[in-house]
């Protein structure tokens, strides 16, 4: 699996971006959001149980990610048509403010090293900086949903470019190594 310090792989995928007729799909590639922070999360598959809870939680925080110049992108191995059908079917997914990328050939999940032995994407998240370098990764068991609030907290810490202690939150003091070494 790719990790902190690795370049996020190049990709070109079709995404379900809307339920509006004629505007449902868009091609998104590694250059679409060039120069911005990206929060890319994968999930095993559509029409499941844990996945929509996470997707909806990321959607509720979308404005907060956007306030930090970060774009949220979700993806699985399902096609854009399955994403569209699921969004139409599931009330929590109808108004998603971010794209669901379709990776039916599993190219992105393989490049990231998160294709599980069952052929589905692992439940992973990558925070990618404006230079396309991975700054944070997390994978949970398929039965355990992620905490998008924690991903936002980590993004805040990364964007300080300072040392952030355990449980640091935006607005908290960061660590000053010189003061710590001097015993201040």
JOSUL-V29436 format. One record per run of one state. SS is the DSSP state (~ for helix, > for strand, _ for the rest). FROM is the first residue (numbers start at 1). TO is the last residue. If there is no record, write none. Layout:
SS;FROM;TO + SS;FROM;TO
This chain:
_;1;6 + >;7;7 + _;8;11 + >;12;16 + _;17;24 + >;25;29 + _;30;36 + >;37;42 + _;43;49 + ~;50;60 + _;61;61 + ~;62;67 + _;68;69 + >;70;76 + _;77;79 + ~;80;89 + _;90;99 + >;100;102 + _;103;106 + ~;107;112 + _;113;114 + >;115;115 + _;116;120 + >;121;121 + _;122;122 + >;123;128 + _;129;132 + >;133;140 + _;141;147 + ~;148;160 + _;161;162 + >;163;163 + _;164;174 + >;175;175 + _;176;176 + ~;177;182 + _;183;184
